[in-house]
């Protein structure tokens, strides 16, 4: 059966181009009413114009869909709240939020100004927080919500020159982990999407990438699943060039170590501590303490 979003209202941030545009167009094509949010600034976050968002709305409407443009900065909680109020006044609901807005200010950590670090974190992390907070109670009251955070391999695994971007993107994984737990009783499913795609955010890498394989449209099918009625929750889905994978934050079984020589034992047994045999994907943070206490209790009984 075809995946449809008829009667659903979706907010997509950073939807004036690239991945966000593809997400918005695909949702609208499958029946959703779409809020196309885009500040319309440069890649580093400077400037702003509603032109980009309005152009995507025009595309959606030309194809027979329904959409509205919004140029609020996701870093401005008052403007974000006003956007959500306008959506509620027009359609009376918000079912889907795609936190896609982002900026880049790449430099090595040695050369990076603190303001560039702070700004990137503000856009990616706090931007997602602002938008999610603005729709959270609406989704709780409706007992339905689908939220996607756009993370990155730079956060999951690191990337030279992107300490600010990587830190913000990994923080979104932590946000997703907790919100998926808190939202479960109200059927609010929260996931992360880690895309690999050629957009203006990656244009500097063009000479090193097979651009013909990395269109943003190759990522969007994964996004549609993450915001569908049958979506998973607490998933980190990676996607690019038609490939789809899942990333996990895992925990090894480790070892129990105590005593005066504990530091030396940690060093000597680090291979055992790192052994991935029997590793788990914890349901919540308390699982770490449970594993540690189980080892401690077993050691004291021995």
C-alpha positions as CSV (number, residue, x, y, z in Angstrom):
1,X,0.0,0.0,0.0
2,X,1.3,3.4,-0.9
3,X,2.5,5.6,1.9
4,X,0.2,8.6,2.3
5,X,0.0,11.6,4.5
6,X,-3.5,12.9,3.7
7,X,-4.9,15.2,6.4
8,X,-1.5,15.4,8.1
9,X,0.3,18.8,8.6
10,X,4.1,18.8,8.4
11,X,6.6,21.5,9.3
12,X,9.9,21.2,7.5
13,X,12.6,23.6,8.5
14,X,15.4,24.6,6.2
15,X,13.1,23.6,3.3
16,X,14.0,26.3,0.8
17,X,16.6,24.1,-0.9
18,X,18.5,20.8,-0.8
19,X,17.3,18.1,1.5
20,X,14.5,20.2,3.1
21,X,13.0,21.0,-0.3
22,X,13.0,17.4,-1.3
23,X,11.3,16.4,2.0
24,X,8.7,19.1,1.6
25,X,7.9,18.2,-2.0
26,X,7.7,14.5,-1.2
27,X,5.4,15.0,1.7
28,X,3.1,17.3,-0.3
29,X,3.1,14.9,-3.2
30,X,1.8,12.2,-0.8
31,X,-1.0,14.4,0.6
32,X,0.4,16.4,3.5
33,X,-0.2,20.1,4.0
34,X,3.3,21.4,4.4
35,X,4.9,24.4,6.1
36,X,8.0,25.4,4.2
37,X,10.2,27.1,6.7
38,X,13.5,28.7,5.6
39,X,15.3,31.8,6.8
40,X,16.8,32.2,3.3
41,X,20.2,33.0,4.6
42,X,23.6,32.1,3.3
43,X,25.3,28.8,4.2
44,X,26.9,30.4,7.2
45,X,23.6,31.7,8.5
46,X,24.0,35.3,7.4
47,X,21.3,37.3,5.7
48,X,17.7,36.2,5.2
49,X,14.8,36.2,2.7
50,X,11.5,34.5,2.3
51,X,12.1,34.0,-1.4
52,X,13.4,30.4,-1.1
53,X,10.5,29.2,1.0
54,X,8.0,30.9,-1.3
55,X,9.5,29.3,-4.4
56,X,9.1,25.8,-2.9
57,X,5.5,26.6,-1.9
58,X,4.9,27.7,-5.5
59,X,6.2,24.3,-6.7
60,X,3.9,22.5,-4.3
61,X,0.9,24.5,-5.3
62,X,1.6,24.1,-9.0
63,X,1.5,20.3,-8.5
64,X,-1.9,20.6,-6.8
65,X,-0.7,20.5,-3.2
66,X,-1.2,22.9,-0.3
67,X,1.5,24.7,1.6
68,X,2.5,27.9,3.4
69,X,5.8,29.7,3.5
70,X,7.5,30.9,6.7
71,X,10.9,32.7,7.0
72,X,11.3,32.5,10.8
73,X,14.8,31.8,12.2
74,X,14.7,28.6,14.2
75,X,17.0,30.3,16.7
76,X,14.2,32.7,17.6
77,X,11.7,30.9,19.9
78,X,9.2,33.8,19.6
79,X,9.2,33.7,15.8
80,X,9.0,29.9,15.9
81,X,6.0,30.1,18.3
82,X,4.4,32.6,15.9
83,X,4.9,30.2,13.0
84,X,3.2,27.3,14.9
85,X,0.4,29.6,16.0
86,X,-0.2,30.5,12.3
87,X,-0.2,26.8,11.3
88,X,-2.7,26.0,14.0
89,X,-4.9,28.9,12.9
90,X,-4.8,27.7,9.3
91,X,-5.0,23.9,9.7
92,X,-5.6,23.3,13.4
93,X,-2.9,20.6,13.9
94,X,0.7,19.7,13.6
95,X,1.5,16.1,13.0
96,X,5.0,16.1,11.7
97,X,8.1,18.1,12.4
98,X,11.3,17.7,10.4
99,X,14.2,19.6,12.0
100,X,16.4,20.1,9.0
101,X,17.6,23.7,9.2
102,X,21.4,24.1,9.5
103,X,24.5,26.1,8.8
104,X,28.2,25.5,8.4
105,X,31.1,27.4,9.8
106,X,33.9,25.0,9.3
107,X,37.4,25.5,10.7
108,X,39.9,23.5,12.7
109,X,39.3,23.9,16.4
110,X,42.6,25.8,16.8
111,X,41.4,28.5,14.4
112,X,37.7,28.5,15.3
113,X,36.2,31.5,17.1
114,X,34.0,30.6,20.0
115,X,31.2,32.6,18.4
116,X,31.3,30.3,15.3
117,X,31.1,27.3,17.6
118,X,28.2,28.8,19.6
119,X,26.2,29.9,16.5
120,X,26.4,26.5,14.9
121,X,25.2,24.8,18.1
122,X,22.4,27.4,18.4
123,X,21.1,26.7,14.9
124,X,21.3,23.0,14.9
125,X,20.6,22.0,18.5
126,X,18.7,24.9,19.9
127,X,16.8,25.4,16.6
128,X,15.6,21.9,16.9
129,X,14.8,22.4,20.6
130,X,12.8,25.6,19.8
131,X,10.7,24.0,17.1
132,X,10.1,20.8,19.0
133,X,9.1,22.7,22.1
134,X,6.6,24.7,20.1
135,X,4.8,21.6,18.9
136,X,5.3,19.2,21.8
137,X,2.1,20.0,23.7
138,X,0.1,20.0,20.5
139,X,1.3,16.5,19.7
140,X,0.8,15.4,23.3
141,X,-2.8,16.6,23.3
142,X,-3.4,14.9,19.9
143,X,-1.7,11.7,21.1
144,X,0.2,11.7,17.8
145,X,3.4,13.1,16.6
146,X,6.3,12.3,14.3
147,X,9.6,14.3,14.8
148,X,12.9,13.9,13.0
149,X,16.2,15.4,14.0
150,X,18.8,15.7,11.2
151,X,22.0,14.4,12.6
152,X,25.2,13.7,10.7
153,X,28.1,11.2,10.4
154,X,30.2,14.2,11.5
155,X,28.5,13.9,14.8
156,X,28.3,10.2,15.0
157,X,31.9,9.6,13.9
158,X,33.7,12.9,13.7
159,X,35.0,14.9,10.7
160,X,38.1,17.2,10.4
161,X,37.3,20.9,10.8
162,X,33.7,20.3,12.1
163,X,34.0,20.3,15.9
164,X,31.1,22.8,16.2
165,X,28.9,21.0,13.6
166,X,29.8,17.5,15.0
167,X,29.1,18.5,18.6
168,X,25.7,19.9,17.6
169,X,24.7,16.9,15.5
170,X,25.6,14.4,18.2
171,X,23.7,16.5,20.7
172,X,20.6,16.0,18.6
173,X,21.0,12.2,19.0
174,X,20.9,12.7,22.8
175,X,17.8,14.9,22.5
176,X,16.1,12.2,20.4
177,X,17.0,9.5,22.9
178,X,15.2,11.2,25.7
179,X,12.3,12.7,23.8
180,X,11.5,9.2,22.3
181,X,11.1,7.9,25.9
182,X,9.1,10.9,27.1
183,X,6.8,10.9,24.0
184,X,6.1,7.2,23.9
185,X,2.9,7.3,26.0
186,X,1.4,9.9,23.6
187,X,2.5,8.1,20.4
188,X,5.1,10.8,19.6
189,X,7.8,9.0,17.8
190,X,11.2,10.7,17.5
191,X,14.0,9.6,15.2
192,X,17.3,10.9,13.7
193,X,18.2,11.0,10.0
194,X,21.9,11.1,9.1
195,X,22.0,12.0,5.4
196,X,24.8,11.9,2.8
197,X,23.7,14.2,-0.1
198,X,25.1,16.9,-2.4
199,X,23.6,20.2,-1.4
200,X,25.0,23.7,-1.0
201,X,26.2,22.5,2.5
202,X,28.6,20.0,0.8
203,X,29.5,22.0,-2.3
204,X,33.1,22.4,-1.2
205,X,33.5,18.6,-1.4
206,X,32.3,18.4,-4.9
207,X,35.5,17.4,-6.6
208,X,35.9,14.4,-4.2
209,X,32.3,13.1,-4.4
210,X,30.4,11.3,-7.2
211,X,27.7,14.0,-7.2
212,X,25.5,12.1,-9.7
213,X,24.9,9.5,-7.1
214,X,24.3,11.8,-4.1
215,X,21.1,13.7,-5.0
216,X,19.0,14.6,-1.9
217,X,16.0,12.8,-3.4
218,X,17.9,9.6,-2.6
219,X,17.6,10.3,1.1
220,X,14.0,11.4,1.3
221,X,12.4,7.9,1.2
222,X,14.0,7.3,4.6
223,X,12.6,10.5,5.9
224,X,9.1,9.6,4.8
225,X,9.3,6.3,6.7
226,X,10.5,8.0,9.8
227,X,7.4,10.4,9.8
228,X,4.8,7.8,8.7
229,X,2.1,6.3,10.8
230,X,4.2,3.1,11.0
231,X,7.4,4.9,11.9
232,X,9.8,3.4,14.3
233,X,11.0,5.4,17.3
234,X,14.5,6.1,18.7
235,X,16.1,5.2,15.4
236,X,19.3,6.7,13.9
237,X,18.8,6.1,10.1
238,X,21.7,6.8,7.8
239,X,21.0,7.4,4.1
240,X,22.7,8.4,0.9
241,X,23.0,7.4,-2.7
242,X,20.2,4.9,-2.2
243,X,21.8,3.2,0.7
244,X,20.0,3.0,4.0
245,X,21.7,1.8,7.3
246,X,21.1,2.1,11.0
247,X,23.6,3.5,13.5
248,X,23.5,2.5,17.2
249,X,25.0,3.7,20.5
250,X,26.1,0.5,22.1
251,X,27.5,-0.6,25.5
252,X,30.0,-3.4,26.0
253,X,29.8,-5.8,28.9
254,X,33.1,-4.5,30.2
255,X,34.9,-5.7,33.3
256,X,34.7,-5.2,37.1
257,X,37.8,-3.6,38.6
258,X,38.5,-2.2,42.1
259,X,41.3,-1.8,44.5
260,X,44.5,0.2,44.9
261,X,45.8,-0.9,41.5
262,X,42.4,-0.1,39.7
263,X,44.0,2.5,37.3
264,X,46.7,0.0,36.3
265,X,44.0,-2.7,35.9
266,X,41.9,-0.5,33.7
267,X,44.9,0.0,31.5
268,X,45.9,-3.6,31.5
269,X,42.4,-4.9,30.8
270,X,41.3,-2.2,28.3
271,X,41.0,-4.8,25.6
272,X,38.6,-6.8,27.7
273,X,36.7,-3.6,28.5
274,X,36.5,-2.8,24.8
275,X,35.5,-6.3,23.7
276,X,32.2,-6.0,21.8
277,X,31.1,-9.6,22.5
278,X,27.6,-9.3,24.0
279,X,27.4,-5.6,23.6
280,X,23.9,-4.1,24.0
281,X,21.8,-1.2,22.8
282,X,20.5,0.2,26.1
283,X,16.8,1.1,26.4
284,X,17.8,4.0,28.6
285,X,20.7,5.5,30.4
286,X,20.0,3.5,33.6
287,X,21.1,0.4,31.7
288,X,24.7,1.4,32.2
289,X,24.4,1.6,36.0
290,X,22.5,-1.8,35.9
291,X,25.3,-3.5,34.1
292,X,27.9,-2.0,36.4
293,X,26.0,-2.9,39.6
294,X,25.4,-6.4,38.4
295,X,29.2,-6.9,37.9
296,X,29.9,-5.4,41.3
297,X,27.4,-7.6,43.1
298,X,28.7,-10.7,41.4
299,X,32.2,-9.8,42.4
300,X,31.3,-9.3,46.1
301,X,29.5,-12.6,46.2
302,X,32.5,-14.4,44.7
